[in-house]
Every structure is written in C-alpha cells, then in structure tokens.
C-alpha cells in the first residue's frame, strides 16, 4: 500500500526512517530545520519540503523525529492549526508525561496522535530485529501498523499515550545498566594489566549472553530476594567486587551499579 508520508527531522534516526519508507515504495516528503541534508534521499525518490507546513500538507501521515519534546512543540506550534484532521506519529524520545501532554495539546486542534518509542539504532532501522513501540488509540494503531511496518515491527503497548515513552525509557535504562557494567568490567581488566580484547571476546560476551535471560527473568520490583538467591552471599560477593575495583584504582563512579546492587542485597538481608 503506497502512502504519502512526511518525515520531520533528518538526524541520523530521521534519515534512517525516511530511507526505509522510500525503500518500501512510499511517497516520502522530508523536512529538516537545516536544509540541504536530503540530497541522497531526493536522489532515491523522496521530495524535500521547504517548510514544515509544506511537508504536512503533502502527507497522509506525518512522522516526527526531532531532538526532544521542546523541539517538537517549537516545530509544530506555528502550523498546528493546519494539522486539524491529520494524523501524527511522534517518534521523538521524551518522557511519558511529555507524551501525554503533547497528545492533549494536539487533540485540542483536532489532531490524532500515535506516540512511539524506537527500539533500534539507525543502522538497524528496517531490519528484522528492529521494533517500535506505539501507544494511543488501538484502532489508529491497527490502521497505521501496515504503513509503519517497513521501519520496524510495530508493537502496541496500550491506550495510554505515555506508555510507549515509558517502556522505551525503561528498556534504555536496562541497556545503560548493562553498558555501565561492561564498561566497568573492561576498565577493571585494563587497570590490572589484563588482555582486554581477549577478555571481551572469550569471557565477557559469552558470560553476558548466558546471563541475560536470567537477568530479565529475575528482575523484580520488590525489595526482597528469593531465598535460593542468598542475599547475604550476594552482598559479600559485591563487597569483594567493589574492593577489587578500588584496589585496581578504577574510578569509583564506574562501580556505581555495584553499589546499587549491594544496597538492594543489604536491604533484603535486613528484611529477612
């Protein structure tokens, strides 16, 4: 199904989205605050709009992918009246409450909003592993899902307009937690004179791959720890990890994830 789609924002992610839509055969119009970034896209069949209003008028569906919530408001405010009766898909990163407030603001102008959270990085947009979270009216999602599928598998997470942003930020929190742990692990090996590349290849990556399923399954909102997990033993182990890090001279802030885990284990011991 060929659909007229406009993309507002041609940063790395916006360009990837536009490219995937062009590849899928949609009629794509692009706009960027700084003109002249659309050359290769235009060469492949996209059209560059000279203004936001021109881009919006050209589209059945407008996809917004800008820096933050403030930039979305700043971009749309001058032409928001022209959006009446139109459909907007916001894939700009922001908080859950910002998404809800944006939906209320746009609804006041007769605009239908589908909020989104991109579970991909620019090079993986449009690939099998990419998926995108959406929240808002279920019927709107179901109508747009086939149109949006080329950029990543569409996944609806609820009527609450803030849920896509909420799940997005929560998933990124998990990712950055893992990133902090791996950065600390590599810094520890480096500071102690170990072979960093061999450690990453032969120890860290296979270990993280093995443990990931257990980390996700074991994630809990309570302050208790299953008895078989042995919070006291875990606390002792974490104390040893922190001591090892200090002995190696690794910056204390890089071990913040260990101190957070130690706090939880000590809380669990105190509650048992």
SVG drawing of the C-alpha trace seen along z (x, -y; Angstrom):
<svg xmlns="http://www.w3.org/2000/svg" viewBox="-11 -30 61 52">
<polyline fill="none" stroke="black" stroke-width="0.4" points="0.0,0.0 1.6,-3.3 1.1,-6.1 2.1,-9.7 4.4,-10.1 6.3,-13.1 9.3,-13.0 10.1,-16.0 13.7,-15.8 16.7,-14.4 19.1,-13.5 20.7,-10.0 17.4,-8.4 15.2,-10.5 17.3,-9.7 17.1,-6.0 13.3,-6.2 13.0,-8.1 15.3,-5.7 13.2,-2.7 10.0,-4.3 11.5,-5.2 12.8,-1.6 9.3,-0.3 7.9,-2.3 6.0,-5.0 5.8,-8.6 8.1,-10.3 8.5,-14.1 11.2,-15.2 11.9,-18.4 14.8,-19.4 15.4,-22.6 18.8,-23.0 18.1,-22.4 20.4,-20.5 20.6,-17.2 18.2,-15.4 20.4,-15.0 20.7,-11.2 17.1,-10.7 15.9,-13.0 18.1,-11.1 16.3,-7.9 12.8,-9.4 12.0,-11.5 10.9,-15.1 12.4,-17.9 9.9,-20.3 10.9,-24.0 8.8,-24.3 7.0,-22.3 3.7,-23.4 4.5,-22.2 5.6,-18.8 2.5,-18.4 0.2,-19.3 1.9,-16.7 1.3,-13.8 -1.4,-11.4 0.8,-10.6 3.4,-12.8 6.2,-11.2 8.1,-13.5 11.7,-12.5 13.3,-15.5 15.7,-16.1 13.3,-16.3 9.8,-17.3 10.6,-21.0 11.8,-20.9 8.5,-19.1 6.5,-21.8 8.6,-24.6 8.3,-23.0 4.6,-22.3 3.3,-25.4 3.4,-27.8 1.4,-25.4 -0.6,-23.4 -3.9,-24.7 -3.0,-23.2 -2.8,-19.8 -6.5,-19.6 -8.0,-16.3 -4.5,-14.9 -2.6,-12.0 0.8,-12.5 3.2,-9.8 5.7,-11.1 8.9,-9.0 10.9,-11.7 12.4,-10.5 10.7,-12.0 9.2,-11.2 5.8,-9.6 4.3,-12.7 5.5,-14.8 3.9,-12.3 0.6,-12.6 0.7,-16.4 1.6,-16.5 -1.4,-14.3 -3.8,-16.6 -2.3,-19.7 -2.7,-18.2 -6.2,-16.8 -7.3,-20.4 -6.5,-21.1 -8.2,-18.0 -5.0,-16.1 -4.8,-12.3 -1.5,-11.2 0.2,-7.9 3.1,-8.1 6.1,-5.9 9.4,-4.6 12.1,-3.3 13.7,0.0 16.5,-0.2 19.6,-2.3 19.8,-4.0 21.7,-1.1 19.1,1.5 16.0,-0.5 14.1,1.5 15.8,4.8 14.3,7.9 15.5,7.2 14.1,3.6 10.7,3.0 8.9,-0.2 6.5,-0.6 3.3,-2.6 0.7,-3.8 -2.6,-5.6 -6.0,-4.5 -5.9,-0.8 -7.9,-1.4 -5.5,-4.1 -2.5,-1.8 -4.1,1.1 -4.9,-1.2 -1.3,-2.5 0.6,0.6 0.9,1.8 2.2,-1.6 4.7,-1.8 5.9,1.8 8.9,1.0 10.8,-0.9 10.4,1.9 7.9,4.4 5.0,2.3 4.1,3.3 1.2,1.7 1.6,1.2 -1.6,-0.4 -4.1,-3.2 -2.2,-5.5 -0.2,-7.8 2.7,-7.8 3.3,-4.0 5.5,-3.9 7.8,-6.5 7.7,-4.8 8.6,-1.4 11.2,-3.0 12.9,-4.8 12.7,-1.7 14.3,0.5 17.0,-2.0 17.6,-2.1 18.3,1.7 20.6,1.2 22.6,-1.5 22.8,0.6 24.4,3.3 26.6,0.8 27.8,-0.6 28.6,2.9 30.6,3.8 32.5,0.5 33.4,1.2 34.4,4.8 36.7,3.7 38.2,0.8 39.0,3.3 40.8,5.7 42.7,2.8 43.7,1.3 45.1,4.6 47.1,5.2 44.9,7.9 44.2,8.6 41.1,6.5 40.3,7.8 40.6,11.4 38.6,10.8 35.8,9.2 35.8,12.0 36.3,15.1 34.8,14.2 32.6,11.1 30.5,11.6 29.7,15.3 29.0,14.7 26.7,11.8 24.8,13.8 24.4,16.7 23.2,14.5 20.9,12.1 17.9,14.4 18.3,14.9 18.7,11.1 15.5,10.3 13.5,13.2 14.8,12.3 14.1,8.6 11.7,7.7 10.1,4.5 10.2,5.8 13.0,5.3 13.0,9.0 15.3,11.5 14.4,15.2 15.8,17.4 17.7,19.5 19.4,16.4 21.1,15.9 21.2,12.2 23.8,12.3 26.2,14.3 25.5,11.9 26.2,8.9 29.5,10.4 30.4,11.0 29.5,7.4 31.7,6.1 34.6,8.2 33.9,6.8 34.0,3.2 37.2,3.9 38.8,5.4 37.8,2.3 39.3,0.0 42.5,2.0 42.9,1.7 42.4,-2.1 39.3,-2.2 37.3,-5.4 34.7,-4.9 31.8,-6.2 32.3,-3.4 31.3,-1.0 28.0,-2.7 26.0,0.2 27.7,2.5 26.9,0.2 23.3,0.0 23.1,3.8 24.8,4.0 22.3,1.6 19.5,3.9 21.1,7.0 21.7,5.4 18.0,4.3 16.9,7.8 19.1,9.2 17.7,6.7 14.1,7.5 14.6,11.3"/>
</svg>
